[in-house]
Structures are given as structure tokens and as C-alpha cells.
């Protein structure tokens, strides 16, 4: 029914959708976790934890789909990417595990001091996850050395100034999403504080993204050609101004979810720009989607699985948000 090229494109789209869904959904609760580390009030920290407690595990389902999808759909890319990024992947998974334990068991602590220590672990775990994910993204864009379908670099190639900068940008971006989430889901002093943080973080995130775009254009000729495109160069500044004005004005409406949706829109636009810059590469500087793809029959089988799993996962996410919707009120810790 579809040509091989269309199957490869559909496979890439399914993989990209899984990764983007994870970033959009889990980014908010990772941001809340990080912000808990700079929140002194125990009542506010408990409200922050309660706002993400029912939904964090469903959000991470997309991470599983993305990792499994990469292995099945583009095994050559998986075989190169995994040994190149063993360290950040392992650290990220351990941090996710520790973070989950802290989030689930914080209310079982018997003393305020123990709870504060658990909250510190939760915050540090969230921060480490954000840094590792940004470093992985930076290493991917920077390029991964490979030869004959195997990784040919060293285990520390990912540890560069560019990848660490990407980690910092993603951490700030996640905190922005977390502040917008808290503005939507909380009230009182915590909501006021989240509003102030969201405004400050929005400006910081957009500036860091602008610097990132300039830095990325200097990494490769392909990047420079696409990012220096006249249409992009003319639209980018206008878009940043429009987004900033719309974001600040959104706090004047009764739609308290609107700031979060605008912030998510920025993440979607950034992801789309990155995808357009890299295409047709899946692993720069050489590996293309076609070269990394598994056989058409394998990809077709996996696409059927994605077609069944994605709607179920989306429904589960949506239903979870619906059931646990409403304001979270700070109560005694």
C-alpha cells in the first residue's frame, strides 16, 4: 500500500511523535520537581508534589515507546547511539528511578527533616534527568562518530560545551513548563510565585534558544544553510516577539492553562525546527533515515503496533488529566 520511502517517513514520524510527547508531558513534571528545590515552604512543596503525583508515570510511557521504537524501526541508529551515550542514558534512568521513589514515598516520611531530604532528592533527580536529556540532544545534533554501522568514537564524546549548554537550555525550559503548570493547577501564594517565575523563565528560555540556534548553525554546513534561510531569519525575530507578548498577555485572561499551552507551543516549534534542520539525517553527520531503517516488513509491523498503542496511551493520559483536574490547595505537610 505504501512505498518503502513512505514507510520510513511514517516510522520516523511515529518515533518523533513519541519523543515529542514525552518532552511535552514529562517536561512539566520534571520542571515542578526542579522548582521544589528552591521552594522553602513545606506546604507549597507538598502541593507541588501532589499536582504531578497522579500523572508522572503515564507521562514516562512515551519514553518507553520512543526507546523501543528506535530499536525496532531504526536498529542501526540504536546500535550507534547507545554505546555513544551509555553514560548519560544510565545516569538518566537511575535519576528517574530515584525521583520516582522520592515522589511516591515522600508522604510516608515520619519527620519534616526526612521529607525535606526526600524533596531535595526529588529535585536533584529531576535536575539530573533534564541535564542528561539535553546533553543527549546536544550530542545528537553535534554528531556521533560511526563507521560501518558501529560507533567509532569514545565514551566521552558527548561531554562537550555544546551538549552541556543544551542541557542547561532544557533545564531552564523544563522549569518554565513547570512554573506554567503550577500557575494552572495551584492557587494563592504558590500561584502568584509561579506566575512570577514563569514570566522570568520565558524570557530566559527564548534568549537561550536564540543563542542555541546561532551556535548550531556553526556546527555544520547543512545547519548553516537551513538556519540562515531568508524565511527563517525574517520570521524568527517576529515570532519571538509575538510569542513573548502573547505569553505575558495570557496571564490577564481567565484561561489559566493558556500560558502552559503557549510554552508547549514554543517546544513544539523548536522540535520542528530541529527536525527540519537534521532531515534526512537521523544521526549526524552521515547516517540517514534510509540507511538506518529496518526492513519494510519489520517497520510495517511496528507501525501497526504504534497505531494501536498511541491512541490508548493518549486516552490514558487524557483521562488521567481529566480525573485529577482542578486546583491543588496547599495543606499541612
LUMLUM-48459 format. One record per residue (C-alpha): chain; x, y, z. Coordinates in nm, 3 decimals, decimal comma, padded with zeros to 5 digits. Example, Ala and Ser with C-alpha at 12.3 -4.5 7.8 and 13.67 -1.06 7.14 Angstrom:
<nodes>
NODE   roke         u         v         w
NODE      A    01,230   -00,450    00,780
NODE      A    01,367   -00,106    00,714
</nodes>
This chain:
<nodes>
NODE   roke         u         v         w
NODE      A    00,000    00,000    00,000
NODE      A    00,290    00,236    00,081
NODE      A    00,627    00,258   -00,085
NODE      A    00,939    00,186    00,119
NODE      A    01,022    00,557    00,139
NODE      A    00,678    00,637    00,280
NODE      A    00,708    00,360    00,538
NODE      A    01,042    00,503    00,651
NODE      A    00,893    00,852    00,679
NODE      A    00,594    00,721    00,875
NODE      A    00,831    00,533    01,105
NODE      A    01,035    00,848    01,162
NODE      A    00,716    01,044    01,229
NODE      A    00,595    00,787    01,483
NODE      A    00,931    00,796    01,661
NODE      A    00,941    01,177    01,658
NODE      A    00,585    01,194    01,792
NODE      A    00,676    00,964    02,082
NODE      A    00,982    01,170    02,175
NODE      A    00,794    01,500    02,145
NODE      A    00,503    01,368    02,352
NODE      A    00,743    01,266    02,626
NODE      A    00,915    01,605    02,629
NODE      A    00,586    01,795    02,640
NODE      A    00,423    01,582    02,908
NODE      A    00,712    01,481    03,133
NODE      A    00,884    01,816    03,090
NODE      A    00,621    01,985    03,306
NODE      A    00,652    01,748    03,600
NODE      A    01,031    01,745    03,574
NODE      A    01,017    02,123    03,593
NODE      A    00,795    02,108    03,900
NODE      A    01,043    01,871    04,061
NODE      A    01,331    02,111    03,996
NODE      A    01,135    02,408    04,132
NODE      A    01,070    02,217    04,454
NODE      A    01,442    02,255    04,525
NODE      A    01,407    02,634    04,550
NODE      A    01,080    02,630    04,746
NODE      A    01,123    02,679    05,119
NODE      A    00,760    02,637    05,228
NODE      A    00,674    02,276    05,316
NODE      A    00,304    02,328    05,239
NODE      A    00,384    02,459    04,893
NODE      A    00,622    02,172    04,823
NODE      A    00,352    01,923    04,913
NODE      A    00,104    02,095    04,680
NODE      A    00,364    02,086    04,403
NODE      A    00,424    01,715    04,457
NODE      A    00,051    01,640    04,464
NODE      A   -00,001    01,824    04,135
NODE      A    00,221    01,577    03,947
NODE      A    00,182    01,261    04,158
NODE      A   -00,115    01,113    03,964
NODE      A    00,024    01,169    03,615
NODE      A    00,405    01,139    03,616
NODE      A    00,415    00,765    03,546
NODE      A    00,180    00,786    03,247
NODE      A    00,394    01,064    03,100
NODE      A    00,701    00,842    03,102
NODE      A    00,522    00,577    02,895
NODE      A    00,622    00,781    02,591
NODE      A    00,988    00,740    02,681
NODE      A    00,947    00,362    02,664
NODE      A    00,770    00,389    02,327
NODE      A    01,047    00,611    02,192
NODE      A    01,330    00,384    02,306
NODE      A    01,159    00,065    02,189
NODE      A    01,057    00,230    01,864
NODE      A    01,414    00,336    01,786
NODE      A    01,538   -00,021    01,838
NODE      A    01,273   -00,177    01,616
NODE      A    01,239    00,090    01,347
NODE      A    01,597    00,212    01,310
NODE      A    01,825   -00,055    01,461
NODE      A    02,144    00,081    01,305
NODE      A    02,088    00,417    01,471
NODE      A    02,016    00,240    01,801
NODE      A    02,336    00,035    01,771
NODE      A    02,543    00,351    01,724
NODE      A    02,357    00,579    01,965
NODE      A    02,351    00,351    02,268
NODE      A    02,727    00,288    02,310
NODE      A    02,796    00,654    02,230
NODE      A    02,566    00,770    02,510
NODE      A    02,581    00,489    02,765
NODE      A    02,681    00,723    03,047
NODE      A    02,408    00,991    03,015
NODE      A    02,145    00,725    02,946
NODE      A    02,234    00,519    03,254
NODE      A    02,260    00,826    03,477
NODE      A    01,924    00,950    03,345
NODE      A    01,750    00,618    03,410
NODE      A    01,893    00,596    03,763
NODE      A    01,784    00,954    03,830
NODE      A    01,433    00,874    03,703
NODE      A    01,421    00,575    03,935
NODE      A    01,535    00,773    04,241
NODE      A    01,300    01,056    04,151
NODE      A    01,004    00,818    04,126
NODE      A    01,081    00,663    04,464
NODE      A    01,108    01,007    04,627
NODE      A    00,781    01,122    04,473
NODE      A    00,585    00,813    04,569
NODE      A    00,718    00,773    04,924
NODE      A    00,765    01,133    05,042
NODE      A    00,437    01,130    05,237
NODE      A    00,546    00,817    05,423
NODE      A    00,834    01,000    05,592
NODE      A    00,783    01,041    05,964
NODE      A    00,960    01,375    06,019
NODE      A    00,977    01,710    05,845
NODE      A    01,353    01,681    05,812
NODE      A    01,324    01,350    05,632
NODE      A    01,062    01,491    05,398
NODE      A    01,284    01,787    05,321
NODE      A    01,569    01,550    05,239
NODE      A    01,339    01,344    05,014
NODE      A    01,226    01,662    04,839
NODE      A    01,593    01,751    04,782
NODE      A    01,648    01,407    04,625
NODE      A    01,340    01,458    04,407
NODE      A    01,466    01,797    04,294
NODE      A    01,821    01,673    04,224
NODE      A    01,686    01,371    04,036
NODE      A    01,469    01,594    03,817
NODE      A    01,764    01,825    03,750
NODE      A    01,993    01,537    03,654
NODE      A    01,730    01,396    03,417
NODE      A    01,693    01,733    03,246
NODE      A    02,069    01,781    03,209
NODE      A    02,118    01,429    03,071
NODE      A    01,835    01,463    02,819
NODE      A    01,970    01,797    02,700
NODE      A    02,322    01,656    02,676
NODE      A    02,193    01,364    02,467
NODE      A    02,015    01,607    02,237
NODE      A    02,329    01,818    02,206
NODE      A    02,546    01,517    02,132
NODE      A    02,300    01,406    01,864
NODE      A    02,296    01,745    01,691
NODE      A    02,673    01,782    01,726
NODE      A    02,724    01,449    01,551
NODE      A    02,820    01,098    01,654
NODE      A    03,122    00,925    01,501
NODE      A    03,042    00,596    01,330
NODE      A    03,197    00,355    01,082
NODE      A    03,037    00,054    00,913
NODE      A    02,727    00,082    01,131
NODE      A    02,919    00,092    01,458
NODE      A    03,013    00,369    01,700
NODE      A    03,375    00,470    01,640
NODE      A    03,427    00,746    01,896
NODE      A    03,499    00,748    02,268
NODE      A    03,254    00,724    02,555
NODE      A    03,311    01,090    02,645
NODE      A    03,243    01,247    02,303
NODE      A    02,903    01,361    02,430
NODE      A    03,067    01,566    02,707
NODE      A    03,122    01,890    02,518
NODE      A    03,048    02,257    02,577
NODE      A    02,765    02,243    02,321
NODE      A    02,595    01,938    02,474
NODE      A    02,622    02,081    02,826
NODE      A    02,475    02,408    02,702
NODE      A    02,185    02,213    02,552
NODE      A    02,140    02,050    02,894
NODE      A    02,122    02,393    03,058
NODE      A    01,871    02,518    02,799
NODE      A    01,647    02,216    02,851
NODE      A    01,662    02,253    03,230
NODE      A    01,553    02,617    03,207
NODE      A    01,283    02,521    02,957
NODE      A    01,151    02,245    03,179
NODE      A    01,141    02,486    03,474
NODE      A    00,940    02,723    03,254
NODE      A    00,689    02,447    03,179
NODE      A    00,678    02,356    03,548
NODE      A    00,606    02,715    03,653
NODE      A    00,326    02,740    03,394
NODE      A    00,185    02,408    03,517
NODE      A    00,180    02,534    03,877
NODE      A    00,012    02,858    03,770
NODE      A   -00,264    02,650    03,614
NODE      A   -00,302    02,389    03,885
NODE      A   -00,249    02,586    04,209
NODE      A   -00,382    02,897    04,380
NODE      A   -00,290    03,157    04,640
NODE      A    00,073    03,240    04,715
NODE      A    00,206    02,944    04,521
NODE      A    00,021    03,051    04,207
NODE      A    00,146    03,410    04,241
NODE      A    00,502    03,285    04,281
NODE      A    00,462    03,050    03,984
NODE      A    00,338    03,341    03,771
NODE      A    00,648    03,549    03,850
NODE      A    00,877    03,254    03,781
NODE      A    00,701    03,172    03,454
NODE      A    00,745    03,526    03,323
NODE      A    01,113    03,539    03,412
NODE      A    01,181    03,191    03,276
NODE      A    01,001    03,265    02,948
NODE      A    01,241    03,548    02,864
NODE      A    01,543    03,342    02,971
NODE      A    01,434    03,039    02,767
NODE      A    01,374    03,236    02,448
NODE      A    01,712    03,410    02,475
NODE      A    01,891    03,079    02,536
NODE      A    01,712    02,925    02,237
NODE      A    01,822    03,214    02,014
NODE      A    02,184    03,161    02,122
NODE      A    02,144    02,787    02,064
NODE      A    02,019    02,843    01,708
NODE      A    02,322    03,061    01,628
NODE      A    02,562    02,811    01,785
NODE      A    02,400    02,520    01,598
NODE      A    02,438    02,697    01,264
NODE      A    02,814    02,697    01,315
NODE      A    02,841    02,321    01,367
NODE      A    02,785    02,207    01,008
NODE      A    02,731    02,347    00,660
NODE      A    02,386    02,186    00,635
NODE      A    02,278    02,351    00,959
NODE      A    02,407    02,690    00,847
NODE      A    02,226    02,668    00,513
NODE      A    01,893    02,578    00,668
NODE      A    01,908    02,810    00,969
NODE      A    02,025    03,103    00,755
NODE      A    01,729    03,059    00,524
NODE      A    01,578    03,401    00,450
NODE      A    01,231    03,291    00,559
NODE      A    01,360    03,163    00,894
NODE      A    01,580    03,466    00,953
NODE      A    01,290    03,702    00,891
NODE      A    01,028    03,505    01,083
NODE      A    01,230    03,405    01,390
NODE      A    01,262    03,752    01,550
NODE      A    00,899    03,836    01,475
NODE      A    00,785    03,503    01,617
NODE      A    00,983    03,554    01,937
NODE      A    00,825    03,897    01,990
NODE      A    00,475    03,768    01,916
NODE      A    00,518    03,469    02,148
NODE      A    00,652    03,689    02,428
NODE      A    00,365    03,938    02,400
NODE      A    00,106    03,660    02,378
NODE      A    00,258    03,481    02,676
NODE      A    00,256    03,786    02,902
NODE      A   -00,097    03,883    02,795
NODE      A   -00,222    03,529    02,861
NODE      A   -00,195    03,591    03,235
NODE      A   -00,466    03,856    03,204
NODE      A   -00,724    03,606    03,082
NODE      A   -00,935    03,363    03,278
NODE      A   -00,785    03,075    03,083
NODE      A   -00,515    02,980    03,330
NODE      A   -00,399    02,691    03,114
NODE      A   -00,309    02,931    02,831
NODE      A    00,047    03,020    02,947
NODE      A    00,133    02,649    02,961
NODE      A   -00,008    02,587    02,614
NODE      A    00,192    02,877    02,470
NODE      A    00,509    02,743    02,633
NODE      A    00,435    02,398    02,492
NODE      A    00,390    02,560    02,151
NODE      A    00,743    02,700    02,175
NODE      A    00,875    02,349    02,249
NODE      A    00,684    02,210    01,950
NODE      A    00,822    02,481    01,723
NODE      A    01,176    02,418    01,848
NODE      A    01,141    02,044    01,793
NODE      A    01,003    02,100    01,442
NODE      A    01,292    02,334    01,359
NODE      A    01,546    02,080    01,485
NODE      A    01,383    01,803    01,279
NODE      A    01,380    02,019    00,965
NODE      A    01,745    02,110    01,021
NODE      A    01,859    01,748    01,059
NODE      A    01,648    01,584    00,786
NODE      A    01,722    01,340    00,621
NODE      A    01,981    01,250    00,885
NODE      A    01,884    01,051    01,191
NODE      A    02,238    01,050    01,333
NODE      A    02,458    01,332    01,205
NODE      A    02,693    01,369    01,036
NODE      A    02,634    01,079    00,795
NODE      A    02,364    00,829    00,891
NODE      A    02,037    00,888    00,705
NODE      A    01,691    00,755    00,783
NODE      A    01,708    00,521    00,484
NODE      A    02,045    00,377    00,586
NODE      A    01,939    00,321    00,947
NODE      A    01,596    00,173    00,880
NODE      A    01,498   -00,187    00,940
NODE      A    01,322   -00,386    00,667
NODE      A    00,985   -00,266    00,533
NODE      A    00,804   -00,566    00,682
NODE      A    00,952   -00,501    01,028
NODE      A    00,866   -00,133    01,010
NODE      A    00,516   -00,210    00,884
NODE      A    00,459   -00,448    01,175
NODE      A    00,584   -00,190    01,426
NODE      A    00,371    00,084    01,272
NODE      A    00,064   -00,130    01,329
NODE      A    00,170   -00,163    01,692
NODE      A    00,218    00,213    01,717
NODE      A   -00,124    00,269    01,561
NODE      A   -00,277    00,058    01,839
NODE      A   -00,066    00,181    02,131
NODE      A   -00,062    00,554    02,065
NODE      A   -00,439    00,613    02,087
NODE      A   -00,457    00,400    02,403
NODE      A   -00,169    00,592    02,562
NODE      A   -00,317    00,927    02,459
NODE      A   -00,653    00,826    02,603
NODE      A   -00,488    00,716    02,926
NODE      A   -00,300    01,047    02,952
NODE      A   -00,613    01,248    02,875
NODE      A   -00,829    01,050    03,115
NODE      A   -00,571    01,089    03,391
NODE      A   -00,560    01,466    03,341
NODE      A   -00,942    01,476    03,343
NODE      A   -00,983    01,270    03,659
NODE      A   -00,724    01,469    03,854
NODE      A   -00,812    01,809    03,712
NODE      A   -00,882    02,110    03,932
NODE      A   -00,683    02,319    04,172
NODE      A   -00,436    02,177    04,423
NODE      A   -00,461    02,358    04,754
NODE      A   -00,159    02,373    04,988
NODE      A   -00,226    02,173    05,304
NODE      A   -00,013    02,081    05,601
NODE      A    00,284    01,867    05,503
</nodes>
